[in-house]
Amino acid sequence: MSERKKVGILGGTFNPPHVGHLMIAEGVRDAAGLDEIRFMPNAIPPHKAKEGDAEPWQRLEMTKLAIRGNPDFTVEPIEVESGGVSYTSRTLDLLREREPKSDFSFIIGGDSIEHLHTWYDIDSLMDKVQFIGVPRPGSSASGRYPVRMVGIPQIDLSSTILRDKLGAGRSVKYLIPDPVIRFIREEGLYGTRTP
């Protein structure tokens, strides 16, 4: 009988993807003994889109660029391809149907743990997936639902901060992978322009 594949899903807007996302993915992969990490951009970001923000296809492309060269990382396009609002429970149903020999874990930040009770179909979701939590600066990382916490180095970095820096013409070198920075400038995202 073949061994089951252990897959970690790191969902988010990735608007843009940055080194914090990569550090979380590698830290969780290593600490939890996962075979693969899949970055799963969502189709509709939870914040209101602003002029110059990335479209779903651009966020998907930036995520591919960010992980290029790491054989343990892949991009899961299912939510961007389906469009609209996605619910983790429904997405996991589709993934489990498509890959019956995989066990999925869903990676969340400590700030999301206390809000799990608000997630759509959370009780059913808890039966489908193991949640793996990573601490975030300033979050309590506690809630009603069981979450496996893994200790990894923390970096206080957000896509919002990086969008603001980009829009102000400030450096994001070493915070965003170089291929992603090039793409952002080529596409004129977040108020940038190509020189």
CORWO-V404078 format. One record per residue. N is the residue number from 1. D_CENTER is the distance of its C-alpha to the mean C-alpha in Angstrom with 2 decimals. Layout:
N;D_CENTER
N;D_CENTER
//
This chain:
1;31.94
2;28.68
3;26.02
4;22.89
5;19.63
6;17.02
7;13.50
8;10.36
9;7.51
10;3.96
11;3.49
12;3.74
13;6.58
14;6.14
15;9.78
16;10.29
17;8.01
18;10.02
19;11.52
20;10.05
21;6.59
22;9.10
23;11.29
24;9.16
25;8.47
26;12.18
27;13.50
28;12.29
29;13.38
30;16.64
31;17.34
32;16.69
33;18.32
34;15.73
35;16.80
36;13.57
37;9.80
38;8.23
39;5.15
40;5.69
41;6.19
42;8.56
43;12.12
44;13.27
45;11.63
46;13.06
47;15.08
48;18.11
49;17.96
50;20.22
51;22.36
52;20.73
53;17.14
54;15.20
55;15.78
56;13.28
57;14.86
58;14.57
59;10.82
60;10.75
61;13.43
62;11.99
63;8.97
64;11.88
65;13.88
66;11.60
67;11.61
68;15.16
69;17.60
70;15.62
71;17.00
72;14.72
73;11.51
74;11.31
75;9.62
76;10.08
77;11.64
78;13.11
79;11.93
80;12.68
81;15.86
82;16.97
83;16.62
84;17.23
85;15.77
86;13.91
87;14.36
88;12.41
89;15.93
90;17.10
91;14.20
92;14.79
93;18.47
94;18.09
95;16.17
96;18.75
97;21.53
98;20.48
99;20.05
100;22.50
101;22.64
102;19.03
103;17.94
104;14.39
105;12.62
106;9.74
107;8.05
108;8.43
109;9.83
110;13.60
111;13.96
112;12.58
113;15.01
114;18.05
115;16.95
116;16.25
117;19.80
118;19.01
119;16.51
120;18.25
121;20.14
122;18.79
123;21.88
124;21.52
125;17.82
126;18.88
127;21.23
128;18.74
129;16.01
130;15.91
131;13.57
132;12.74
133;12.59
134;12.29
135;14.73
136;14.18
137;17.32
138;19.38
139;17.86
140;20.12
141;17.66
142;20.23
143;20.60
144;22.61
145;20.47
146;20.27
147;17.14
148;17.36
149;16.74
150;16.26
151;17.56
152;15.88
153;16.84
154;15.54
155;15.07
156;15.59
157;13.60
158;11.81
159;11.14
160;14.21
161;16.35
162;15.57
163;16.42
164;19.54
165;20.50
166;20.19
167;22.24
168;24.79
169;25.19
170;24.16
171;22.78
172;19.14
173;20.30
174;18.64
175;15.71
176;14.24
177;15.18
178;18.53
179;17.87
180;15.20
181;17.83
182;20.44
183;18.60
184;18.07
185;21.79
186;22.98
187;21.39
188;22.53
189;19.24
190;19.13
191;22.90
192;23.22
193;25.94
194;26.90
195;29.84
//
